[in-house]
Amino acid sequence: MGKTLAPYDRGMAVRKIHQGPGRPLGPMAVRSALPTHTPAEIRAVLRGLPTTTGYTVTVKALRYRSRPHLVAFTFWDTAEMLIQVPEPFRPFREMVDLGSRGYPLVPFRTRRDVIRFLFLHEFCHWWLYLTHGWGTSAEVLCDTYAFDNFRKRTAVSPPAWRRPHEQILLTAPKRAARQP
């Protein structure tokens, strides 16, 4: 009467509840339109940070009117991250939303600080899009991740956040009893 059950598969033991499209293949391309930084120098600035495989990271100058500020975008359809560095560059402070930790005025003393902060912020959106399917939300999470890591001299890991109701199943799912 009953169907025979499929043999146990270890892949069934661990699964994600909300899964995004997965990590694309290919290297991370770096382009620079900054007169002060070549693509090799941008790679040196990003060394130690996680990579966005399959995406192009483009760094351009940001012409501002009154004062420098932070601007970056991730284009999902063309697989590109655009980071804009204020030119002419002078040290500045930007208010960053850290949720319950407040709104500190974060000093950006060098172009390196700006590039790393914006890359980590956009990387967080990219990572959350790939792992959870939500890429354009979570501004506070991405600001916090970038703020905590942009001045680190050691390797930086991808964000490890989950929604409160997400769980990883460590046991096989329960199966119905066999019918004789």
C-alpha positions as CSV (number, residue, x, y, z in Angstrom):
1,M,0.0,0.0,0.0
2,G,2.7,2.5,1.0
3,K,5.5,3.9,-1.2
4,T,9.0,2.9,-0.4
5,L,10.9,5.9,1.0
6,A,13.9,7.3,-0.8
7,P,17.3,6.3,0.7
8,Y,18.6,8.8,3.3
9,D,20.6,11.6,1.8
10,R,23.0,13.7,3.9
11,G,22.1,16.7,1.8
12,M,18.6,16.7,3.3
13,A,20.0,17.2,6.8
14,V,21.1,20.8,6.3
15,R,19.0,23.3,4.4
16,K,18.2,27.0,4.4
17,I,14.7,28.3,4.8
18,H,15.2,31.5,2.8
19,Q,17.8,31.0,0.1
20,G,18.9,33.5,-2.5
21,P,20.1,32.8,-6.0
22,G,23.6,31.7,-4.9
23,R,27.1,33.0,-5.6
24,P,27.9,33.7,-9.2
25,L,31.0,32.2,-10.9
26,G,34.0,34.1,-12.1
27,P,36.6,36.5,-10.7
28,M,35.9,40.0,-9.3
29,A,36.9,42.5,-11.9
30,V,38.1,45.9,-10.7
31,R,38.0,49.1,-12.8
32,S,39.1,52.6,-11.8
33,A,38.3,55.9,-13.3
34,L,40.1,57.8,-10.5
35,P,43.1,59.7,-11.6
36,T,44.9,58.9,-8.3
37,H,44.3,55.1,-8.3
38,T,45.0,52.4,-10.9
39,P,43.0,49.2,-10.8
40,A,46.0,47.5,-9.2
41,E,46.0,50.1,-6.4
42,I,42.3,49.6,-5.9
43,R,42.9,45.9,-5.5
44,A,45.6,46.7,-2.9
45,V,43.1,48.8,-1.0
46,L,40.5,46.0,-1.1
47,R,43.0,43.3,-0.1
48,G,41.8,41.3,2.9
49,L,38.1,42.0,2.2
50,P,35.7,39.4,0.9
51,T,35.4,39.3,-2.9
52,T,32.2,39.7,-5.0
53,T,32.8,37.0,-7.5
54,G,31.2,37.5,-10.9
55,Y,30.7,41.3,-10.3
56,T,32.7,44.3,-11.5
57,V,33.8,46.9,-8.9
58,T,34.1,50.3,-10.5
59,V,35.6,53.2,-8.6
60,K,34.8,56.7,-10.0
61,A,35.2,60.3,-8.8
62,L,32.3,62.0,-7.2
63,R,32.0,65.7,-8.0
64,Y,30.3,67.4,-5.1
65,R,28.9,70.9,-4.8
66,S,29.2,71.9,-1.2
67,R,30.8,69.1,0.8
68,P,32.1,65.5,0.3
69,H,29.7,62.7,1.1
70,L,29.3,58.9,0.5
71,V,27.8,57.4,-2.6
72,A,27.7,53.8,-3.9
73,F,25.3,51.6,-5.8
74,T,24.9,48.0,-6.7
75,F,23.4,47.3,-10.1
76,W,21.9,43.8,-9.9
77,D,21.0,43.5,-13.6
78,T,24.5,44.4,-14.9
79,A,26.5,42.7,-12.0
80,E,28.3,45.9,-11.1
81,M,29.2,47.8,-7.9
82,L,29.8,51.5,-8.3
83,I,31.8,53.3,-5.6
84,Q,32.2,57.0,-5.9
85,V,35.1,58.8,-4.1
86,P,34.7,62.6,-3.4
87,E,37.0,64.6,-5.6
88,P,38.8,66.8,-4.8
89,F,39.3,64.7,-1.7
90,R,39.6,66.3,1.7
91,P,39.0,64.6,5.1
92,F,35.3,64.7,6.1
93,R,32.8,63.2,8.6
94,E,29.7,61.4,7.7
95,M,26.8,60.4,10.0
96,V,26.3,56.6,9.9
97,D,23.1,54.8,11.2
98,L,24.1,52.0,13.5
99,G,20.7,51.3,14.9
100,S,20.7,51.0,18.7
101,R,24.4,52.1,18.7
102,G,23.4,55.5,17.6
103,Y,24.4,57.8,14.7
104,P,28.2,58.5,15.1
105,L,30.0,61.0,12.9
106,V,32.5,58.7,11.3
107,P,35.8,60.3,10.1
108,F,37.0,59.5,6.6
109,R,40.6,60.7,6.5
110,T,41.7,59.0,3.3
111,R,40.4,57.7,0.0
112,R,41.3,54.3,1.3
113,D,38.8,54.7,4.1
114,V,36.0,55.7,1.7
115,I,36.7,52.9,-0.8
116,R,36.8,50.2,1.9
117,F,33.7,51.5,3.8
118,L,31.6,51.7,0.7
119,F,32.8,48.4,-0.7
120,L,32.0,46.6,2.6
121,H,28.6,48.3,2.7
122,E,27.7,47.3,-0.9
123,F,29.2,43.8,-0.3
124,C,26.8,43.3,2.6
125,H,23.9,44.1,0.3
126,W,25.3,41.7,-2.3
127,W,25.9,38.9,0.3
128,L,22.4,39.3,1.8
129,Y,20.9,39.2,-1.7
130,L,22.7,36.0,-2.5
131,T,22.1,34.2,0.8
132,H,18.7,35.5,1.7
133,G,17.2,37.1,-1.4
134,W,17.0,40.6,0.2
135,G,19.6,42.9,-1.2
136,T,18.2,46.4,-1.2
137,S,17.0,46.4,2.4
138,A,19.0,46.1,5.7
139,E,20.7,49.5,5.6
140,V,21.4,49.5,9.3
141,L,22.9,46.0,9.1
142,C,25.1,47.0,6.2
143,D,26.2,50.2,7.8
144,T,27.1,48.4,11.0
145,Y,29.0,45.7,9.1
146,A,31.0,48.3,7.1
147,F,31.6,50.4,10.2
148,D,32.9,47.4,12.2
149,N,35.3,46.2,9.5
150,F,36.5,49.0,7.2
151,R,39.6,49.9,9.3
152,K,40.6,46.3,10.0
153,R,44.1,45.3,8.8
154,T,43.3,41.5,9.0
155,A,41.0,39.5,6.8
156,V,37.3,40.3,7.0
157,S,34.6,37.6,6.9
158,P,31.2,37.9,5.2
159,P,28.3,38.9,7.4
160,A,26.8,36.1,9.4
161,W,23.3,37.4,10.0
162,R,20.0,35.5,9.9
163,R,16.5,36.5,10.4
164,P,15.3,35.6,13.9
165,H,13.0,32.8,12.7
166,E,15.6,31.2,10.4
167,Q,17.2,28.0,11.6
168,I,19.6,25.5,10.2
169,L,18.2,22.0,10.5
170,L,20.9,19.7,12.0
171,T,18.8,16.5,11.8
172,A,17.0,14.8,9.0
173,P,13.4,15.9,8.6
174,K,10.8,13.6,10.2
175,R,9.2,11.1,7.8
176,A,5.9,9.5,8.0
177,A,5.7,6.0,9.3
178,R,5.6,3.3,6.7
179,Q,2.2,1.9,5.9
180,P,2.0,-1.9,5.8
